[in-house]
């Protein structure tokens, strides 16, 4: 029975996969991805802010997510929420002084988080994301086209008039809500930048506990960088990002209100329901947590790149790094990825996704139960092959001569096939 099931799975995914690793890009495997919308804090006071912003906006959402970007990409933060330039007072006791300034820094971080959250709420970002899920038109009508496409559902089965009156339709709507809408996230990046060459001489011989809070933002950032192992005594650039992760709240109660009170179609617009959706505030974003990450770009490695190019590379890598760290830290944000092959056990994920030696992944088989809902059965656990990790970071090909184009894993042989899904568990 097990052999028949495996054979059936192989035949199902054969049309969607390419087993020859010589191809530059395998055919896309259809599975239900999480959806992501990214923004950044707009700080025009820092040098190269326009380069950072341009690079961020032009970088596509990682392939393992559905792109759920709407029109707003930046969050404005007022000057009052920037870290103040407090000068040290030699007449004050060092311990008390540092304690006070540390408290001020925490308070300002909390204020920035509040400002970001308030902005997302005031701009009705959650409602806009729901409107995108249901393809809301200028007239105010909804349809299931995007959900059908992303979930590989039959469009006619998802027709709302049918779904409201059949057990099968209700099951499909519940599945779409749980598998797609409920896995919609927002990440807001707050970037900071410094030129290592400029601060290197300042840091040398000057680093002290007080130096972090002297108001020199470059020196403060470099001091913090050394604490996490970043080499600031070389030439190049450091980009740090603090990322704030939010999740769209979607549950049975909200879904019932949406379908009963707001749903209307372009062919027969219900103006009362249109107005109700326009005026509602039931859609919310839930803060999951925060994480920080660094990108350390050595100018000696990419010697042909301009300063702007180097900063652009660092920006993209910092954004990628922090998404990987958020996934490692918060299980709810972890995504599934398809296996490219079962022999060797391989997947098109790598350093960009934060893969490290020792990482373990569960292998999942996606099945549809008798009610039409998606279920995932664990078939086993695989471990990253430390000698075969793909460096797929932004422009990594210009830094390394490696020809690896995928990451391989160790695990049971002849058990897994292309198209099965894997998800990190540690």
GIRALIN-V574293 format. One record per backbone hydrogen bond with DSSP energy under -0.5 kcal/mol. NH is the residue of the N-H (numbers start at 0). CO is the residue of the C=O. If there is no record, write none. Layout:
# GIRALIN-V574293
nh:NH co:CO
nh:NH co:CO
This chain:
# GIRALIN-V574293
nh:4 co:0
nh:5 co:1
nh:6 co:2
nh:7 co:3
nh:8 co:4
nh:9 co:5
nh:10 co:6
nh:11 co:7
nh:12 co:8
nh:13 co:9
nh:14 co:10
nh:15 co:12
nh:16 co:12
nh:16 co:13
nh:20 co:18
nh:22 co:19
nh:29 co:27
nh:30 co:28
nh:32 co:30
nh:33 co:63
nh:34 co:182
nh:35 co:65
nh:36 co:184
nh:38 co:186
nh:39 co:72
nh:40 co:188
nh:41 co:74
nh:42 co:40
nh:45 co:42
nh:48 co:45
nh:51 co:47
nh:52 co:48
nh:53 co:49
nh:54 co:50
nh:55 co:51
nh:56 co:52
nh:57 co:53
nh:58 co:54
nh:58 co:55
nh:59 co:57
nh:64 co:61
nh:65 co:33
nh:67 co:35
nh:67 co:65
nh:74 co:39
nh:75 co:73
nh:76 co:41
nh:80 co:77
nh:81 co:78
nh:85 co:83
nh:89 co:87
nh:91 co:88
nh:96 co:92
nh:97 co:93
nh:98 co:94
nh:99 co:95
nh:100 co:96
nh:101 co:97
nh:102 co:98
nh:103 co:99
nh:104 co:100
nh:105 co:101
nh:106 co:102
nh:107 co:103
nh:108 co:104
nh:109 co:105
nh:110 co:106
nh:111 co:107
nh:112 co:108
nh:113 co:109
nh:114 co:110
nh:115 co:111
nh:116 co:112
nh:117 co:113
nh:118 co:114
nh:119 co:115
nh:120 co:116
nh:121 co:117
nh:122 co:118
nh:123 co:120
nh:124 co:119
nh:127 co:123
nh:128 co:124
nh:129 co:125
nh:130 co:126
nh:131 co:127
nh:132 co:128
nh:133 co:129
nh:134 co:131
nh:135 co:130
nh:136 co:140
nh:139 co:136
nh:141 co:263
nh:142 co:133
nh:146 co:132
nh:147 co:143
nh:148 co:144
nh:149 co:145
nh:150 co:146
nh:151 co:147
nh:151 co:148
nh:152 co:147
nh:154 co:152
nh:157 co:153
nh:158 co:155
nh:161 co:158
nh:162 co:158
nh:163 co:159
nh:164 co:161
nh:165 co:161
nh:169 co:165
nh:170 co:166
nh:171 co:167
nh:172 co:168
nh:173 co:169
nh:174 co:170
nh:175 co:171
nh:176 co:172
nh:177 co:173
nh:178 co:174
nh:179 co:175
nh:180 co:175
nh:181 co:176
nh:182 co:179
nh:183 co:180
nh:184 co:34
nh:185 co:245
nh:186 co:36
nh:187 co:243
nh:188 co:38
nh:188 co:186
nh:189 co:241
nh:190 co:188
nh:191 co:239
nh:193 co:237
nh:195 co:193
nh:195 co:235
nh:196 co:235
nh:198 co:194
nh:199 co:195
nh:200 co:196
nh:202 co:198
nh:203 co:199
nh:205 co:202
nh:206 co:202
nh:211 co:207
nh:211 co:208
nh:212 co:209
nh:213 co:210
nh:216 co:214
nh:219 co:215
nh:220 co:216
nh:221 co:217
nh:222 co:218
nh:223 co:219
nh:224 co:220
nh:225 co:221
nh:226 co:222
nh:227 co:223
nh:227 co:224
nh:228 co:225
nh:229 co:224
nh:231 co:229
nh:236 co:296
nh:237 co:193
nh:238 co:294
nh:239 co:191
nh:240 co:292
nh:241 co:189
nh:242 co:240
nh:242 co:290
nh:243 co:187
nh:244 co:242
nh:244 co:288
nh:245 co:185
nh:245 co:243
nh:246 co:285
nh:247 co:183
nh:248 co:283
nh:249 co:247
nh:254 co:250
nh:255 co:251
nh:256 co:252
nh:257 co:253
nh:258 co:254
nh:259 co:255
nh:260 co:256
nh:261 co:256
nh:261 co:257
nh:262 co:257
nh:267 co:264
nh:268 co:265
nh:270 co:268
nh:273 co:269
nh:274 co:270
nh:275 co:271
nh:276 co:272
nh:277 co:273
nh:278 co:274
nh:279 co:275
nh:279 co:276
nh:285 co:246
nh:287 co:244
nh:288 co:244
nh:290 co:242
nh:292 co:240
nh:294 co:238
nh:296 co:236
nh:296 co:294
nh:297 co:295
nh:298 co:234
nh:298 co:296
nh:299 co:234
nh:300 co:297
nh:301 co:297
nh:302 co:300
nh:304 co:301
nh:309 co:305
nh:310 co:306
nh:311 co:307
nh:312 co:308
nh:313 co:309
nh:314 co:310
nh:315 co:311
nh:316 co:312
nh:317 co:313
nh:318 co:314
nh:319 co:315
nh:320 co:316
nh:321 co:317
nh:322 co:318
nh:323 co:319
nh:324 co:320
nh:325 co:321
nh:326 co:322
nh:327 co:323
nh:328 co:324
nh:329 co:325
nh:330 co:328
nh:332 co:329
nh:333 co:330
nh:336 co:421
nh:338 co:419
nh:339 co:345
nh:340 co:345
nh:342 co:343
nh:344 co:408
nh:345 co:340
nh:345 co:343
nh:346 co:406
nh:347 co:337
nh:348 co:346
nh:350 co:389
nh:352 co:349
nh:353 co:350
nh:354 co:349
nh:357 co:383
nh:358 co:355
nh:360 co:381
nh:361 co:422
nh:362 co:379
nh:363 co:361
nh:363 co:420
nh:364 co:376
nh:365 co:363
nh:366 co:364
nh:366 co:374
nh:368 co:366
nh:368 co:372
nh:371 co:368
nh:374 co:366
nh:376 co:364
nh:377 co:375
nh:378 co:362
nh:379 co:362
nh:381 co:360
nh:382 co:409
nh:383 co:358
nh:384 co:407
nh:385 co:383
nh:387 co:384
nh:389 co:387
nh:391 co:389
nh:395 co:392
nh:397 co:394
nh:398 co:395
nh:399 co:395
nh:406 co:346
nh:407 co:387
nh:408 co:344
nh:409 co:382
nh:414 co:411
nh:418 co:338
nh:419 co:416
nh:420 co:363
nh:421 co:336
nh:422 co:361
nh:424 co:359
nh:425 co:359
